[in-house]
Amino acid sequence: MVVKIMKDMKNMLRVVGILLLGMFVLVVGIPLVLAAAGIVLSGIGAIVGIAVMLIKLAVVVAIGYLILVGIRAVLR
């Protein structure tokens, strides 16, 4: 019973992840492609700015996580 619930949860999380990835591509990817093509509108420009800020934040969080994991591995 527990195995079936865990398998269903895993499948549900996979679907949620795919949906979130699709939304990210729509919100971030399309404006970036349009900006690269030189078609920047004022609203799209703001979205691109937010997207770039989110990407920078994600990189900072990832680097912090890697440093934290590295320190934890050294202390073990």
C-alpha positions as CSV (number, residue, x, y, z in Angstrom):
1,M,0.0,0.0,0.0
2,V,2.8,2.5,1.0
3,V,4.8,1.6,-2.2
4,K,1.8,2.4,-4.4
5,I,1.2,5.7,-2.6
6,M,4.9,6.6,-3.0
7,K,4.8,5.6,-6.7
8,D,1.7,7.7,-7.3
9,M,3.4,10.6,-5.4
10,K,6.5,10.3,-7.6
11,N,4.4,10.4,-10.7
12,M,2.4,13.4,-9.5
13,L,5.6,15.3,-8.6
14,R,7.0,14.5,-12.0
15,V,3.9,15.9,-13.7
16,V,4.1,19.0,-11.5
17,G,7.8,19.5,-12.3
18,I,7.1,19.2,-16.1
19,L,4.3,21.8,-15.8
20,L,6.5,24.2,-13.8
21,L,9.3,23.7,-16.4
22,G,6.9,24.5,-19.2
23,M,5.6,27.6,-17.5
24,F,9.3,28.7,-16.9
25,V,10.1,28.2,-20.6
26,L,7.0,30.2,-21.6
27,V,7.7,33.1,-19.2
28,V,11.4,33.2,-19.4
29,G,12.5,31.6,-22.7
30,I,10.2,33.2,-25.2
31,P,11.0,36.8,-24.0
32,L,14.7,36.0,-24.1
33,V,14.5,34.7,-27.6
34,L,12.5,37.7,-28.7
35,A,15.1,40.0,-27.0
36,A,17.9,38.2,-28.8
37,A,16.0,38.7,-32.1
38,G,15.7,42.4,-31.3
39,I,12.0,42.4,-30.8
40,V,11.7,44.0,-27.3
41,L,8.5,45.6,-26.2
42,S,8.3,47.5,-22.9
43,G,6.4,44.7,-21.0
44,I,8.6,42.0,-22.5
45,G,11.7,44.0,-21.5
46,A,10.5,44.1,-17.9
47,I,9.9,40.3,-18.0
48,V,13.3,39.7,-19.5
49,G,14.8,41.8,-16.7
50,I,13.0,39.8,-14.1
51,A,14.1,36.6,-15.8
52,V,17.7,37.6,-15.8
53,M,17.4,38.5,-12.1
54,L,15.9,35.1,-11.3
55,I,18.6,33.3,-13.2
56,K,21.3,35.3,-11.2
57,L,19.5,34.4,-8.0
58,A,19.4,30.8,-9.0
59,V,23.1,30.8,-9.7
60,V,23.9,32.4,-6.3
61,V,21.7,29.8,-4.5
62,A,23.3,27.0,-6.4
63,I,26.9,28.2,-5.6
64,G,25.9,28.6,-2.0
65,Y,24.5,25.1,-1.9
66,L,27.6,23.6,-3.5
67,I,29.8,25.4,-0.9
68,L,27.7,24.1,1.9
69,V,27.7,20.6,0.6
70,G,31.5,20.8,0.2
71,I,32.0,22.0,3.7
72,R,29.8,19.2,5.0
73,A,31.8,16.6,3.0
74,V,35.1,17.9,4.4
75,L,33.8,17.8,7.9
76,R,32.7,14.1,7.7
